[in-house]
Amino acid sequence: MTQEIYELLHQLRETEHLTALIVEQNAQVALNLVNRAYVLESGRITAQGTAAELREDDAVRRSYLGH
């Protein structure tokens, strides 16, 4: 079910150019779904950027992507 929701959100973003606020604990899944993201820790933004930028950010990679 979750995968179907992500696929629908991706399709809506691509075809309808919709913006959505997604709260997701799995950073890898979230970064595959979005153009832009914000990383929150204790209610504060600690990183922000495009999905590609965040995948390359050392702190994000270590803390959230398991690299």
RODO-2510 file (C-alpha; in nm, 4 decimals, decimal comma):
residues 67
     n   res          X          Y          Z
     1     m     0,0000     0,0000     0,0000
     2     t     0,2763     0,2458     0,0922
     3     q     0,4550     0,1908    -0,2392
     4     e     0,1306     0,2582    -0,4253
     5     i     0,0912     0,5900    -0,2435
     6     y     0,4476     0,6918    -0,3320
     7     e     0,3915     0,5988    -0,6950
     8     l     0,0719     0,8054    -0,7040
     9     l     0,2466     1,1061    -0,5462
    10     h     0,5303     1,0774    -0,7971
    11     q     0,2834     1,0586    -1,0844
    12     l     0,0903     1,3622    -0,9578
    13     r     0,4121     1,5613    -0,9229
    14     e     0,5182     1,4768    -1,2768
    15     t     0,1844     1,5187    -1,4541
    16     e     0,0052     1,7851    -1,2500
    17     h     0,3102     1,9710    -1,1126
    18     l     0,1636     1,9533    -0,7633
    19     t     0,3493     2,0481    -0,4497
    20     a     0,2995     1,8318    -0,1412
    21     l     0,4368     1,8283     0,2093
    22     i     0,5575     1,4781     0,2879
    23     v     0,6778     1,3700     0,6285
    24     e     0,8785     1,0493     0,5877
    25     q     1,1164     0,8746     0,8250
    26     n     1,2865     0,6804     0,5454
    27     a     1,5190     0,9397     0,3899
    28     q     1,6063     0,7212     0,0926
    29     v     1,2394     0,6850    -0,0024
    30     a     1,1748     1,0556     0,0499
    31     l     1,4716     1,1633    -0,1625
    32     n     1,3562     0,9373    -0,4451
    33     l     1,0174     1,1065    -0,4403
    34     v     1,0963     1,4766    -0,4127
    35     n     1,2744     1,7545    -0,5981
    36     r     1,3570     1,9495    -0,2825
    37     a     1,3768     1,8461     0,0830
    38     y     1,4358     1,9732     0,4343
    39     v     1,5965     1,7684     0,7110
    40     l     1,4557     1,8355     1,0575
    41     e     1,6195     1,7458     1,3859
    42     s     1,4408     1,8322     1,7093
    43     g     1,2104     2,0660     1,5192
    44     r     1,4915     2,2613     1,3492
    45     i     1,5999     2,2588     0,9867
    46     t     1,9525     2,1168     0,9782
    47     a     1,9859     2,0676     0,6024
    48     q     1,7972     2,1677     0,2923
    49     g     1,8408     2,1466    -0,0804
    50     t     1,7580     1,9423    -0,3831
    51     a     1,7399     1,5679    -0,3461
    52     a     2,0706     1,5412    -0,5333
    53     e     2,2395     1,7956    -0,3051
    54     l     2,1217     1,6183     0,0086
    55     r     2,2375     1,2789    -0,1224
    56     e     2,5871     1,4298    -0,1541
    57     d     2,5856     1,6035     0,1864
    58     d     2,8240     1,4134     0,4175
    59     a     2,6197     1,4741     0,7335
    60     v     2,2967     1,3619     0,5660
    61     r     2,4689     1,0568     0,4179
    62     r     2,6102     0,9505     0,7549
    63     s     2,2988     1,0210     0,9625
    64     y     2,0169     0,9223     0,7289
    65     l     2,1413     0,7262     0,4309
    66     g     2,3728     0,4780     0,5986
    67     h     2,6871     0,5810     0,4097
***
